């Protein structure tokens, strides 16, 4: 991938504490053309803090919803205005590891891809560029319905990491074909 082609959508509600790390991790990626934060009627300074996190890149926009519509509504809100060929979802309390999109786009034969999740925790380091995650196999794992359901059953005393938490990258062509 030679030019930025990804729109990162960050749904946020009362996320003033964590949104700067999420935004910085997305803007750090050269494949990202735009980051859209959708403030889902927060009662804190989420929108203000998000705008301040841009750092002059010109790639960040913030949409403020007056009525809370929930995360799905907030994630869908910017789809019509973005023209990027790929859409990526990031929660306001998560972040991307550096090089995420480079690795995902190394294999171009997909419409929907996802990888590991990195959550912002109170006890975590604030410099996400120094955090590493366990590496997965380079071979893609294809999920059928049964495996996806099994992968979403949480266990007590185990760090949450169900498959539903994965952060997808979806081709716009796939979204256009399937609505």
WOJOCOR-V370199 format. One record per residue. N is the residue number from 1. RES is the residue in three letters. SS is DSSP state (H for helix, E for strand, - for the rest). NEAR is the number of other ideal C-beta (glycine too) atoms within 12 Angstrom. Layout:
N:RES:SS:NEAR + N:RES:SS:NEAR
//
This chain:
1:UNK:-:22 + 2:UNK:-:8 + 3:UNK:-:13 + 4:UNK:-:26 + 5:UNK:-:28 + 6:UNK:E:40 + 7:UNK:E:39 + 8:UNK:E:46 + 9:UNK:E:45 + 10:UNK:E:49 + 11:UNK:E:39 + 12:UNK:E:45 + 13:UNK:-:32 + 14:UNK:-:21 + 15:UNK:-:37 + 16:UNK:-:27 + 17:UNK:-:22 + 18:UNK:-:35 + 19:UNK:H:42 + 20:UNK:H:33 + 21:UNK:H:36 + 22:UNK:H:40 + 23:UNK:H:45 + 24:UNK:H:33 + 25:UNK:H:38 + 26:UNK:H:46 + 27:UNK:H:36 + 28:UNK:-:28 + 29:UNK:-:37 + 30:UNK:-:21 + 31:UNK:-:33 + 32:UNK:E:38 + 33:UNK:E:30 + 34:UNK:E:34 + 35:UNK:E:45 + 36:UNK:E:40 + 37:UNK:E:46 + 38:UNK:E:43 + 39:UNK:E:36 + 40:UNK:E:36 + 41:UNK:-:25 + 42:UNK:-:31 + 43:UNK:-:13 + 44:UNK:-:20 + 45:UNK:-:21 + 46:UNK:H:37 + 47:UNK:H:32 + 48:UNK:H:20 + 49:UNK:H:28 + 50:UNK:H:40 + 51:UNK:H:25 + 52:UNK:H:19 + 53:UNK:-:34 + 54:UNK:-:24 + 55:UNK:-:17 + 56:UNK:-:10 + 57:UNK:-:21 + 58:UNK:-:12 + 59:UNK:-:29 + 60:UNK:E:34 + 61:UNK:E:28 + 62:UNK:E:35 + 63:UNK:E:34 + 64:UNK:E:24 + 65:UNK:E:26 + 66:UNK:-:11 + 67:UNK:-:14 + 68:UNK:-:21 + 69:UNK:-:19 + 70:UNK:-:16 + 71:UNK:H:25 + 72:UNK:H:15 + 73:UNK:H:20 + 74:UNK:H:34 + 75:UNK:H:34 + 76:UNK:H:25 + 77:UNK:H:29 + 78:UNK:-:30 + 79:UNK:-:24 + 80:UNK:-:15 + 81:UNK:-:16 + 82:UNK:-:30 + 83:UNK:-:18 + 84:UNK:-:31 + 85:UNK:-:26 + 86:UNK:E:36 + 87:UNK:E:38 + 88:UNK:E:44 + 89:UNK:E:39 + 90:UNK:E:49 + 91:UNK:E:37 + 92:UNK:-:42 + 93:UNK:-:32 + 94:UNK:E:38 + 95:UNK:-:38 + 96:UNK:-:42 + 97:UNK:-:30 + 98:UNK:-:25 + 99:UNK:-:20 + 100:UNK:H:35 + 101:UNK:H:34 + 102:UNK:H:21 + 103:UNK:H:23 + 104:UNK:H:34 + 105:UNK:-:28 + 106:UNK:-:17 + 107:UNK:-:16 + 108:UNK:-:16 + 109:UNK:-:12 + 110:UNK:-:21 + 111:UNK:-:20 + 112:UNK:E:27 + 113:UNK:E:31 + 114:UNK:E:29 + 115:UNK:E:37 + 116:UNK:-:27 + 117:UNK:-:30 + 118:UNK:-:32 + 119:UNK:E:28 + 120:UNK:-:29 + 121:UNK:-:19 + 122:UNK:-:10 + 123:UNK:-:7 + 124:UNK:-:18 + 125:UNK:-:15 + 126:UNK:-:18 + 127:UNK:-:15 + 128:UNK:H:30 + 129:UNK:H:18 + 130:UNK:H:11 + 131:UNK:-:22 + 132:UNK:-:14 + 133:UNK:-:22 + 134:UNK:-:13 + 135:UNK:-:11 + 136:UNK:-:16 + 137:UNK:-:9 + 138:UNK:-:11 + 139:UNK:-:7 + 140:UNK:-:18 + 141:UNK:-:18 + 142:UNK:-:13 + 143:UNK:-:19 + 144:UNK:-:11 + 145:UNK:H:11 + 146:UNK:H:11 + 147:UNK:H:13 + 148:UNK:H:18 + 149:UNK:H:13 + 150:UNK:H:15 + 151:UNK:-:21 + 152:UNK:-:18 + 153:UNK:-:16 + 154:UNK:-:15 + 155:UNK:-:12 + 156:UNK:-:7 + 157:UNK:-:6 + 158:UNK:-:9 + 159:UNK:-:15 + 160:UNK:-:20 + 161:UNK:-:21 + 162:UNK:-:18 + 163:UNK:H:25 + 164:UNK:H:21 + 165:UNK:H:23 + 166:UNK:-:30 + 167:UNK:E:37 + 168:UNK:E:30 + 169:UNK:E:40 + 170:UNK:E:32 + 171:UNK:E:26 + 172:UNK:H:24 + 173:UNK:H:16 + 174:UNK:H:18 + 175:UNK:H:25 + 176:UNK:H:15 + 177:UNK:H:11 + 178:UNK:H:11 + 179:UNK:-:7
//
